[in-house]
Amino acid sequence: MVFRISRLKTALSAAGIILATTTVAAFAQTDDKAATPDAAMPEIKYELGKQPLKEHPGGASNEATAKNFPISKGLAGVSMFLKPGGLRELHWHANAAEWAYVVAGHCRITVIDPEGHSEIKDFGPGDVWYFPRGHGHSIQGTGNEECHFILVFDSGYFSEFATFSVSDWLAQTPPDVLSKNFGMPVSAFSNMPKKEVYISQGPVPGPLPLDPAAGTENPPPLTHRFRLGSKIPKVTSGGSFNLVDQKQFPISTTMSGAILKMKPYAMRQLHWHPNADEWQYYIAGKARMTVFGSQGRKITRDFGPGDVGYVPMGYGHYIETIGDSECEMLAVFNSGHYEEISLTEWLAKTPKAVLETNFSVSPNIIDGLRSGEQLFSKPKAPVAIP
């Protein structure tokens, strides 16, 4: 009951923020269109935190996929909560790799790869895991608090098919076949689950041994864990950017991710990603994102805790904080190699004469365009217009 009340408070808080934002800044919710309706910009926002949770004995979850968030074709995400001892059962994904970020609480993962290597690791806030497509794994809540983590998959359609749960598989397999497979009597399977368990409730697991007994482990050559929260971020006057991609986390070949913390009245500068879509989860604070889609099209949406944003590959965008609170956001990309081109850097490395011809403005204006901030703008409170 405590955990459900906690989630309810979080949802109500997020809803209040969104309602306030809508009332004060409704003008910002724009969706500029080209000449024909077919050219309209797709919706870039999904209010994941406001969606009903699918409850199970050991936890709950909801998801944003291409089915309920149509723009999200390259990436999908799940917000999952596990109670202490709650177990996301053994399963694998046949059509997607899994990248995750722990927002709060603690959990333990177990994973096996095709070569028979296995790994058991504990995770806490700021930790990241990555499971390549098809690797069998499970997740269990540890400690005495609910664990909240965000799962992101490199296919927007991962949840519609190709998630295989061990209880579902055994339920669909005749008992005599299971008897042959495990060398046990048919009666041993009479009390097995008759359908997918998904999240069960069990006892809180004890601590992992500091020094496992000799001959008890077969660790993989590449770990599935990266401690992003412990990594030194890139810091500017407007915020911080903490990135992990395949360079630092070699097993994560198809996905990368970052935590962005933007100070009040700062802005994530105009930029685009030439090699990946961007899936966003807003953790704290409020922000406004505008996405440019070419041919005179753009769309602007306001975001708060629990909201998901999406930017298709190559689309220009920028993000502004709203109000006097820091904004924290998780950004995940469907490429193991992070790439970005900032508008400021592009202009700075283009000859002045080319820019003067392009924009038909004075050299002084061009000098300003070529000397702007990169990554984040400096915090600057809005000036009231008389």
Secondary structure, DSSP 8 states (H G I E B T S, - for coil): -HHHHHHHHHHHHHHHHHHHHHHH-GGG--EE--SSGGG-----EE-GGGS--EEETTEEEEEE-TTTSTT-SS-EEEEEEE-TTEEEEEEEESS--EEEEEEESEEEEEEE-TTS-EEEEEE-TTEEEEE-TT-EEEEEEETTS-EEEEEEESSTTTTTS-EEEHHHHHHTS-HHHHHHHHT--GGGGTTS-SS---EEE--------SS--TT-----SS-SEEEGGGS--EEETTEEEEEE-TTTSTT--S-EEEEEEE-TT-EEEEEE-TT--EEEEEEES-EEEEEEEETTEEEEEEE-TT-EEEE-TT-EEEEEE-SSS-EEEEEEESSSS---EEHHHHHHTS-HHHHHHHH---HHHHHHHTT--SSB----------
